[in-house]
Amino acid sequence: MIWVSWRRQRVQLLTLLGLLVVGAGIIALLRSSMIHDINSLGLGRCVTQAAPECSTDRPGTFREAWTDRLNLGQAAILCLPVLIGVFIGAPLFARELEQGTHVLAFTQSVSRTRWMFSKLAVALAPALIVLIALQYLVSWLLSAAGLLGPRASGAFHFLNFGIEQASPVAYTLFAFAFGAFLGVVSRRTLVAMTGTLGAFVVARFALSGLAAHLVTPEHLEAGPGGNVAELQGGGMTIARGWLDTAGRPVAADTARALLQACKSAPDGSPRTQEEFLACLPQSGLGKQYLSFIPESQAWQLHLIDASIFGGLAVALLAGTAWVLRRQT
């Protein structure tokens, strides 16, 4: 069964191998060229820290030349899961059912469950290996740029978050499993491929913020003249606003109106900064607050995110097995 599955999947698997070889070569060349540019511009220390030379025009020159290339590498890892789902997962069973070749397999001594898992193993394992290898290579490229590259935007930027840790693997499992499930349900390859593409995009957008709501955020408060955003660092903002003098949240519209009212004196003249800050508690605005998830907890979001999409993948594969066992 492994050999038959390999023969049926050889075009996709050879394409994956070619993608890995070409991608590795391109990334290695880009990294070498980028390191040369960093050294020639004298920005070696800017990769890991904010040195005096980092405030000159040279970092801007580097970013202008390299930001798009680095973002393209990130985008490739973001797109690879859905491509695996569309071109490998969706046709895996749909093509067999559409062409009727599953009838021969079902009449052999091999059980339907074993037939399914042999096809899944041959198709999915190489795809995950290629994905993980390319993910590591892109991370290797980004680490060479350090703070000069996209990672300066923080761990929660969508381009950074979507390609780190276990998230890409979970997205791939979900896309592949959904494609396989849709293939056995629709029995049409084109329908399964199109549906997988649309469903994956919808699921990624619909579930993108779910993990953040399942992590307990940290809470900061500051006086009227403070700036809670500076205390946040590179964390993800969950909620921010004003508290009244009793510590209760003030509605955003009400807070904006009170802030605007405190900017002017009763005669219409503008208030000084001291007068403005003194007016805020009198109007009912006592403190600013901020709820956020610090960058140090990004791994928790990745774990939850991977659990969500991994759990959906397991459920879809179970559904695929159930439908296949009832195919004629």
C-alpha positions as CSV (number, residue, x, y, z in Angstrom):
1,M,0.0,0.0,0.0
2,I,2.9,2.4,0.7
3,W,4.3,1.8,-2.7
4,V,0.9,2.3,-4.4
5,S,0.3,5.5,-2.4
6,W,3.8,6.8,-3.4
7,R,3.1,6.1,-7.0
8,R,-0.2,8.0,-6.8
9,Q,1.4,11.0,-5.0
10,R,4.8,11.1,-6.7
11,V,4.2,14.3,-8.6
12,Q,3.2,16.2,-5.5
13,L,6.0,14.8,-3.4
14,L,8.7,15.5,-6.0
15,T,7.3,19.0,-6.3
16,L,7.7,19.4,-2.5
17,L,11.3,18.1,-2.7
18,G,12.0,20.6,-5.5
19,L,10.5,23.4,-3.5
20,L,12.7,22.6,-0.5
21,V,15.9,22.4,-2.5
22,V,15.2,25.7,-4.4
23,G,14.0,27.4,-1.3
24,A,17.0,26.4,0.7
25,G,19.3,27.6,-2.0
26,I,17.6,31.0,-2.3
27,I,17.5,31.6,1.4
28,A,21.2,30.7,1.8
29,L,22.1,33.1,-0.9
30,L,19.9,35.9,0.5
31,R,21.3,35.4,4.0
32,S,24.9,35.7,2.8
33,S,24.1,38.8,0.8
34,M,22.2,40.4,3.7
35,I,25.0,39.8,6.2
36,H,27.4,41.4,3.7
37,D,25.1,44.5,3.5
38,I,24.8,44.7,7.3
39,N,28.6,44.6,7.7
40,S,29.3,47.0,4.8
41,L,26.9,49.5,6.4
42,G,28.4,49.1,9.8
43,L,25.2,47.9,11.4
44,G,26.4,44.7,13.1
45,R,25.5,45.9,16.6
46,C,22.0,47.0,15.5
47,V,21.0,43.4,14.9
48,T,20.8,42.8,18.7
49,Q,20.7,46.2,20.4
50,A,20.0,49.9,19.9
51,A,23.6,51.2,19.3
52,P,24.4,54.9,18.4
53,E,24.9,54.0,14.7
54,C,21.3,52.7,14.7
55,S,19.9,56.2,14.8
56,T,21.5,57.2,11.5
57,D,20.1,56.9,7.9
58,R,21.9,53.6,7.4
59,P,19.2,51.4,9.0
60,G,16.7,53.0,6.7
61,T,18.8,52.2,3.7
62,F,19.1,48.6,4.8
63,R,15.3,48.2,5.5
64,E,14.4,49.8,2.2
65,A,16.5,47.2,0.4
66,W,15.6,44.1,2.5
67,T,12.1,44.5,4.1
68,D,10.2,43.3,1.1
69,R,12.4,40.3,0.6
70,L,12.1,39.3,4.2
71,N,8.4,39.8,4.2
72,L,8.2,37.6,1.1
73,G,9.9,34.8,3.0
74,Q,7.4,35.2,5.8
75,A,4.5,35.2,3.3
76,A,5.7,32.0,1.8
77,I,5.5,30.2,5.1
78,L,2.0,31.7,5.7
79,C,0.8,30.5,2.3
80,L,2.4,27.0,2.4
81,P,-0.1,25.4,4.7
82,V,-3.1,26.2,2.5
83,L,-1.2,25.2,-0.6
84,I,-0.5,21.8,1.0
85,G,-4.2,21.5,1.8
86,V,-5.4,22.5,-1.6
87,F,-2.9,20.6,-3.8
88,I,-2.2,17.6,-1.6
89,G,-5.0,17.1,0.9
90,A,-8.0,17.9,-1.3
91,P,-7.1,15.6,-4.2
92,L,-5.9,12.8,-1.9
93,F,-9.2,10.9,-1.8
94,A,-11.4,13.1,-4.1
95,R,-9.4,11.9,-7.1
96,E,-9.8,8.2,-6.2
97,L,-13.5,8.6,-5.7
98,E,-14.0,10.7,-8.8
99,Q,-12.1,8.3,-11.0
100,G,-13.5,5.2,-9.4
101,T,-10.1,3.7,-8.5
102,H,-11.1,3.4,-4.9
103,V,-13.3,0.4,-5.9
104,L,-10.2,-1.7,-6.7
105,A,-8.6,-0.7,-3.4
106,F,-11.8,-1.6,-1.4
107,T,-11.9,-5.1,-3.0
108,Q,-8.4,-5.9,-1.8
109,S,-7.5,-7.6,1.5
110,V,-6.4,-4.3,3.0
111,S,-9.0,-2.7,5.2
112,R,-10.3,0.7,4.3
113,T,-8.9,2.2,7.5
114,R,-5.4,0.9,6.7
115,W,-5.7,2.1,3.1
116,M,-6.7,5.6,4.3
117,F,-3.9,5.9,6.9
118,S,-1.3,4.6,4.4
119,K,-2.3,7.4,1.9
120,L,-2.3,10.0,4.7
121,A,1.1,9.0,5.9
122,V,2.7,9.1,2.5
123,A,1.1,12.4,1.6
124,L,1.2,14.2,5.0
125,A,4.6,13.3,6.5
126,P,6.8,14.7,3.6
127,A,4.7,17.8,3.5
128,L,5.2,18.5,7.2
129,I,8.9,17.8,6.9
130,V,9.3,20.3,4.0
131,L,7.2,22.9,5.9
132,I,9.3,22.6,9.1
133,A,12.5,22.7,7.1
134,L,11.5,25.9,5.3
135,Q,10.1,27.4,8.5
136,Y,13.5,26.9,10.1
137,L,15.3,28.3,7.1
138,V,13.1,31.5,7.0
139,S,13.6,31.9,10.8
140,W,17.4,31.5,10.2
141,L,17.2,34.3,7.6
142,L,15.2,36.6,9.9
143,S,17.5,36.0,12.9
144,A,20.4,37.3,10.8
145,A,18.5,40.6,10.4
146,G,17.5,40.7,14.0
147,L,16.1,44.1,15.1
148,L,16.8,45.5,11.6
149,G,14.2,43.1,10.2
150,P,10.5,42.2,10.7
151,R,11.1,40.9,14.2
152,A,11.4,44.4,15.4
153,S,7.6,44.6,15.0
154,G,7.2,42.2,17.9
155,A,6.1,38.6,18.3
156,F,2.4,39.4,17.9
157,H,2.7,41.0,14.5
158,F,0.6,38.8,12.1
159,L,3.6,38.1,9.9
160,N,5.8,37.1,12.8
161,F,3.2,35.1,14.8
162,G,1.9,33.0,11.9
163,I,5.3,31.6,11.1
164,E,6.7,30.8,14.6
165,Q,6.7,27.7,16.8
166,A,4.0,25.1,16.3
167,S,1.4,27.4,14.5
168,P,2.4,26.6,10.9
169,V,2.3,22.9,11.6
170,A,-1.1,23.2,13.1
171,Y,-2.4,25.3,10.2
172,T,-1.0,22.7,7.8
173,L,-2.7,19.8,9.6
174,F,-6.0,21.7,9.5
175,A,-5.8,22.6,5.8
176,F,-4.8,19.1,4.9
177,A,-7.5,17.4,7.0
178,F,-10.2,19.8,5.7
179,G,-9.1,19.1,2.1
180,A,-9.2,15.3,2.7
181,F,-12.6,15.6,4.4
182,L,-14.1,17.8,1.7
183,G,-12.7,15.4,-0.9
184,V,-14.5,12.3,0.5
185,V,-17.7,14.3,1.0
186,S,-17.9,16.0,-2.4
187,R,-16.1,13.2,-4.4
188,R,-15.0,16.0,-6.8
189,T,-11.4,17.2,-6.9
190,L,-12.0,20.7,-8.1
191,V,-14.8,21.3,-5.5
192,A,-12.6,20.0,-2.7
193,M,-9.6,22.2,-3.8
194,T,-11.8,25.3,-4.1
195,G,-13.6,24.7,-0.8
196,T,-10.4,24.1,1.0
197,L,-8.9,27.4,-0.1
198,G,-12.0,29.3,0.9
199,A,-12.6,27.5,4.2
200,F,-9.0,27.9,5.3
201,V,-8.9,31.6,4.7
202,V,-12.2,32.0,6.6
203,A,-11.1,29.9,9.5
204,R,-7.8,31.7,9.8
205,F,-9.5,35.1,10.0
206,A,-12.4,33.9,12.2
207,L,-10.2,32.1,14.8
208,S,-7.2,34.5,14.7
209,G,-8.2,36.3,17.9
210,L,-9.6,33.4,19.8
211,A,-6.3,32.4,21.4
212,A,-5.8,35.9,22.9
213,H,-9.1,35.6,24.8
214,L,-8.0,32.3,26.4
215,V,-4.9,33.8,28.0
216,T,-5.1,35.8,31.2
217,P,-3.8,39.3,30.4
218,E,-1.8,41.6,32.6
219,H,-3.4,44.8,33.9
220,L,-1.6,48.2,34.1
221,E,-2.9,51.5,35.5
222,A,-1.4,55.0,35.3
223,G,-2.4,58.5,36.4
224,P,-3.9,61.0,34.0
225,G,-0.5,62.2,32.9
226,G,1.0,58.8,32.5
227,N,1.4,56.7,29.3
228,V,0.5,53.1,29.8
229,A,1.5,52.2,26.3
230,E,5.2,52.9,27.2
231,L,4.9,50.3,30.0
232,Q,3.4,47.7,27.6
233,G,6.5,47.1,25.6
234,G,5.9,44.9,22.6
235,G,2.8,43.1,24.1
236,M,-0.6,42.6,22.5
237,T,-3.3,45.1,23.7
238,I,-6.5,43.5,24.8
239,A,-8.3,46.6,26.2
240,R,-7.4,50.2,27.1
241,G,-9.3,53.2,28.3
242,W,-10.1,55.3,31.4
243,L,-11.3,54.5,34.9
244,D,-13.4,57.0,37.0
245,T,-12.3,58.0,40.4
246,A,-14.1,55.0,41.9
247,G,-12.1,52.6,39.6
248,R,-15.0,51.8,37.2
249,P,-14.4,51.8,33.4
250,V,-15.6,54.9,31.5
251,A,-17.3,54.4,28.2
252,A,-15.0,55.4,25.3
253,D,-17.4,58.1,23.9
254,T,-17.8,59.6,27.4
255,A,-14.0,59.6,28.0
256,R,-13.4,61.4,24.6
257,A,-16.0,64.0,25.5
258,L,-14.5,64.7,28.9
259,L,-11.0,64.9,27.6
260,Q,-12.1,67.4,24.9
261,A,-13.9,69.4,27.5
262,C,-10.9,69.6,29.8
263,K,-8.7,71.1,27.0
264,S,-10.5,74.4,27.2
265,A,-11.3,76.8,30.1
266,P,-14.9,78.0,30.6
267,D,-14.1,81.2,28.6
268,G,-12.9,79.1,25.7
269,S,-9.2,79.7,26.1
270,P,-6.9,76.6,26.0
271,R,-5.7,75.2,29.3
272,T,-2.1,74.6,30.2
273,Q,-0.9,71.0,30.7
274,E,-1.1,71.4,34.5
275,E,-4.7,72.8,34.3
276,F,-5.7,70.0,31.9
277,L,-4.4,67.3,34.2
278,A,-6.1,68.9,37.2
279,C,-9.4,69.0,35.3
280,L,-9.5,65.3,34.5
281,P,-10.1,64.0,38.1
282,Q,-12.7,66.7,38.6
283,S,-14.5,65.6,35.5
284,G,-14.5,62.0,36.6
285,L,-11.4,60.6,34.8
286,G,-9.2,59.1,37.5
287,K,-6.8,56.7,35.8
288,Q,-5.8,55.2,32.5
289,Y,-5.8,51.4,32.3
290,L,-4.4,48.8,29.9
291,S,-4.9,45.1,29.6
292,F,-2.3,43.3,27.5
293,I,-0.5,40.1,26.9
294,P,3.3,40.5,27.2
295,E,5.7,39.2,24.6
296,S,7.1,36.7,27.1
297,Q,3.7,34.9,26.9
298,A,3.6,34.6,23.2
299,W,4.4,30.8,23.5
300,Q,1.1,30.4,25.3
301,L,-0.8,31.8,22.4
302,H,1.1,29.6,20.0
303,L,0.2,26.6,22.1
304,I,-3.5,27.5,22.3
305,D,-3.6,28.4,18.6
306,A,-1.9,25.0,17.7
307,S,-4.3,23.2,20.0
308,I,-7.4,24.8,18.3
309,F,-6.3,24.0,14.7
310,G,-4.8,20.7,15.7
311,G,-8.0,19.6,17.4
312,L,-10.1,20.6,14.4
313,A,-7.7,18.6,12.2
314,V,-8.2,15.5,14.3
315,A,-11.9,15.9,14.2
316,L,-11.8,16.3,10.4
317,L,-9.6,13.2,10.0
318,A,-12.0,11.2,12.1
319,G,-14.9,12.4,10.0
320,T,-12.9,11.4,6.9
321,A,-12.5,7.9,8.2
322,W,-16.2,7.7,9.1
323,V,-17.3,8.8,5.6
324,L,-14.8,6.5,3.8
325,R,-15.9,3.5,5.7
326,R,-19.4,4.1,4.3
327,Q,-18.4,4.7,0.7
328,T,-19.5,2.2,-1.9
